[in-house]
Amino acid sequence: MIVCESEFEHPDPDNPDYSMAEVDYYAWIPAGSGFPNHRLSLRKNMKTREYEVYRYYVEQRLISRGALTVITNVPMEREEVAFKSLSLEEAIRFAGNEFKRFHGLDHEDKVCQHKYPIKAFFCKVK
């Protein structure tokens, strides 16, 4: 994916300290990793102007109703900033490395260059 800094310009109306836009890297980590289950996302702190990669912790729940069983993640209302930087590129690299750490796959996001072929779909820079 190509990520453009222009996508992080608008604050979240529910939490104006952070950008409305976020990039999610994963929604869970594999069992047995030795680390609490969490979602990893990238956002911008509107006060410090830093990009933050943060973990939002979740707890796995098994819900059974007769023959139907559903496994879901329930928010624990706890988060922590794992990395922050004024550089979008550094934040993307950190998040990609965390994706590889827990899921074993490369995640090759790029910073928008504002012109084809490395231009984000919603890039607002002309």
C-alpha positions as CSV (number, residue, x, y, z in Angstrom):
1,M,0.0,0.0,0.0
2,I,1.1,3.6,-0.6
3,V,0.5,5.9,2.4
4,C,0.3,9.7,1.9
5,E,0.8,12.1,4.8
6,S,-2.1,14.2,3.4
7,E,-4.5,11.5,4.6
8,F,-3.6,12.3,8.2
9,E,-4.6,16.0,8.0
10,H,-8.0,15.8,9.6
11,P,-8.6,15.2,13.4
12,D,-10.9,12.5,14.6
13,P,-14.1,14.3,15.8
14,D,-14.3,11.8,18.7
15,N,-10.7,12.3,19.7
16,P,-9.2,15.5,18.2
17,D,-5.7,14.7,19.5
18,Y,-5.3,12.1,16.8
19,S,-5.9,11.9,13.0
20,M,-9.2,10.5,11.7
21,A,-7.2,8.3,9.3
22,E,-5.4,5.2,10.5
23,V,-3.6,2.4,8.8
24,D,-4.2,-1.0,10.3
25,Y,-1.4,-3.5,10.0
26,Y,-2.9,-6.5,11.7
27,A,-5.9,-7.2,13.9
28,W,-4.4,-10.0,16.1
29,I,-1.2,-11.9,16.7
30,P,-0.7,-15.7,16.5
31,A,-1.2,-17.7,19.7
32,G,2.0,-18.7,21.4
33,S,3.9,-15.6,20.5
34,G,4.5,-14.8,24.1
35,F,3.0,-11.3,23.7
36,P,-0.5,-10.1,24.6
37,N,-3.0,-10.2,21.7
38,H,-3.4,-6.8,20.1
39,R,-4.2,-4.8,16.9
40,L,-1.4,-2.7,15.4
41,S,-2.2,0.6,13.8
42,L,-0.6,3.8,12.5
43,R,-2.0,7.2,13.3
44,K,-0.8,10.8,13.6
45,N,-0.7,12.7,16.9
46,M,-2.2,16.1,16.0
47,K,-0.5,17.9,18.9
48,T,3.0,16.7,18.5
49,R,2.7,16.1,14.7
50,E,4.4,12.7,15.2
51,Y,3.3,9.4,13.6
52,E,2.5,6.8,16.2
53,V,2.4,3.1,15.8
54,Y,0.3,1.8,18.6
55,R,-1.0,-1.5,20.0
56,Y,-4.6,-1.7,21.0
57,Y,-5.0,-4.8,23.3
58,V,-7.8,-7.2,22.8
59,E,-8.9,-10.4,24.5
60,Q,-10.1,-13.4,22.6
61,R,-13.6,-14.7,23.6
62,L,-15.3,-17.9,22.6
63,I,-19.1,-17.5,22.3
64,S,-21.2,-20.6,21.9
65,R,-24.9,-20.8,21.3
66,G,-25.9,-24.4,20.6
67,A,-24.0,-25.8,17.6
68,L,-22.7,-22.3,16.7
69,T,-19.4,-21.2,18.1
70,V,-17.9,-17.8,17.3
71,I,-14.4,-16.6,18.2
72,T,-14.1,-12.8,18.6
73,N,-11.8,-10.2,20.0
74,V,-13.1,-8.0,22.8
75,P,-11.4,-4.6,23.3
76,M,-9.6,-4.3,26.6
77,E,-9.7,-0.5,26.4
78,R,-5.9,-0.4,26.8
79,E,-3.4,0.9,24.2
80,E,0.3,1.7,24.1
81,V,2.4,3.7,21.7
82,A,5.1,1.2,20.4
83,F,6.9,3.7,18.2
84,K,6.7,7.4,17.3
85,S,8.5,9.6,14.8
86,L,8.1,12.8,12.8
87,S,9.0,10.6,9.8
88,L,6.1,8.7,8.2
89,E,8.7,6.5,6.5
90,E,10.2,5.4,9.8
91,A,6.8,4.7,11.3
92,I,5.8,2.6,8.2
93,R,9.1,0.6,8.4
94,F,8.6,-0.1,12.2
95,A,5.0,-1.3,11.6
96,G,6.2,-3.5,8.7
97,N,8.9,-5.1,10.8
98,E,6.3,-5.8,13.6
99,F,4.0,-7.4,10.9
100,K,6.9,-9.6,9.9
101,R,7.8,-10.4,13.5
102,F,4.4,-11.8,14.4
103,H,3.1,-13.0,11.0
104,G,6.3,-14.0,9.2
105,L,5.5,-12.1,6.0
106,D,7.0,-8.9,4.5
107,H,4.7,-5.9,4.5
108,E,6.1,-3.4,2.0
109,D,4.1,-0.2,2.4
110,K,5.6,2.9,0.8
111,V,5.4,6.6,1.4
112,C,3.5,8.5,-1.3
113,Q,5.7,10.5,-3.7
114,H,2.7,12.5,-5.0
115,K,3.1,11.3,-8.6
116,Y,2.6,8.1,-10.5
117,P,3.7,5.3,-10.0
118,I,4.1,5.9,-6.2
119,K,1.0,8.0,-5.5
120,A,-1.7,7.1,-3.0
121,F,-5.2,6.8,-4.2
122,F,-6.4,9.7,-1.9
123,C,-3.3,11.8,-2.3
124,K,-4.3,15.5,-2.1
125,V,-0.9,16.9,-3.1
126,K,-0.9,18.5,-6.5
